[in-house]
Amino acid sequence: MKEFIPRLDAKEKSFHGLLAVGGLAGIIEGSVRYGFTLHTAFPGMLLTLLGAFLGGFTGLFLKDCCRTWRGRKPYRGVHNDGWMLGGFLGALLGTLFQVAASPDGANLVIGSIVGAYLGAACGALPDEFVTPILSRMIERTSDRP
C-alpha cells in the first residue's frame, strides 16, 4: 500500500499546513463572531495562501534586485522550499501572536495573513540554501535500516 501513496516532501507538508492554519483561523474567528460556522474556513485558507504567495514573491523579488545590483545573475528558484516553510511557520506564529494579543480572539485571519506574508518573504531570502539542506537530511535518514 505504501507504493500507492507517495510521501509528501517538506514543501507539500508546509502547503497543507498553511491551508490548515488559515482554515482553522477562519473557523475560530467566524465562530467567535457568528456562533459555530464552517463556511469561514475557505476565506481564511484562501487569504492566508494569498498572503504567503505575495510574501514569497516579494522576498524573491527583493533577492533578485539585491543580486543584480551587486552584479550577480538573478536567482531563479526551482524548488521554493524556503518560502513555503517560512510561510507556514509565519502563519502559525502570526495566528498564535494574534490569539495572545487579542482579548476576544478576533482578527485571527489577519494574524495568519500577515504572518504568512512576513514568513514567506523572510523564507525566500535563504531559499537557495534550504533545498540542499533538506535533501541531505533525507539522504541521512534513508541510509539507516
MOSUL-V414718 format. One record per backbone hydrogen bond with DSSP energy under -0.5 kcal/mol. CO is the residue of the C=O (numbers start at 1). NH is the residue of the N-H. If there is no record, write none. Layout:
BEGIN
{{CO | NH} {CO | NH}}
END
This chain:
BEGIN
{{1 | 4} {1 | 5} {4 | 6} {9 | 13} {10 | 14} {11 | 15} {12 | 16} {13 | 17} {14 | 18} {15 | 19} {16 | 20} {17 | 21} {18 | 22} {19 | 23} {20 | 24} {21 | 25} {22 | 26} {23 | 27} {24 | 28} {25 | 29} {26 | 30} {27 | 31} {28 | 32} {29 | 33} {30 | 34} {31 | 35} {38 | 41} {40 | 44} {41 | 45} {42 | 46} {43 | 47} {44 | 48} {45 | 49} {46 | 50} {47 | 51} {48 | 52} {49 | 53} {50 | 54} {51 | 55} {52 | 56} {53 | 57} {54 | 58} {55 | 59} {56 | 60} {57 | 61} {58 | 62} {59 | 63} {60 | 64} {61 | 65} {62 | 66} {63 | 67} {64 | 68} {65 | 69} {66 | 70} {67 | 72} {68 | 71} {75 | 77} {80 | 84} {81 | 85} {82 | 86} {83 | 87} {84 | 88} {85 | 89} {86 | 90} {87 | 91} {88 | 92} {89 | 93} {90 | 94} {91 | 95} {92 | 96} {93 | 97} {94 | 98} {95 | 99} {96 | 100} {97 | 101} {98 | 102} {107 | 111} {108 | 112} {109 | 113} {110 | 114} {111 | 115} {112 | 116} {113 | 117} {114 | 118} {115 | 119} {116 | 120} {117 | 121} {118 | 122} {119 | 123} {120 | 124} {121 | 125} {122 | 126} {124 | 127} {126 | 129} {126 | 130} {127 | 131} {129 | 133} {130 | 134} {131 | 135} {132 | 136} {133 | 137} {134 | 138} {135 | 139} {136 | 140} {137 | 141} {138 | 142} {139 | 143}}
END
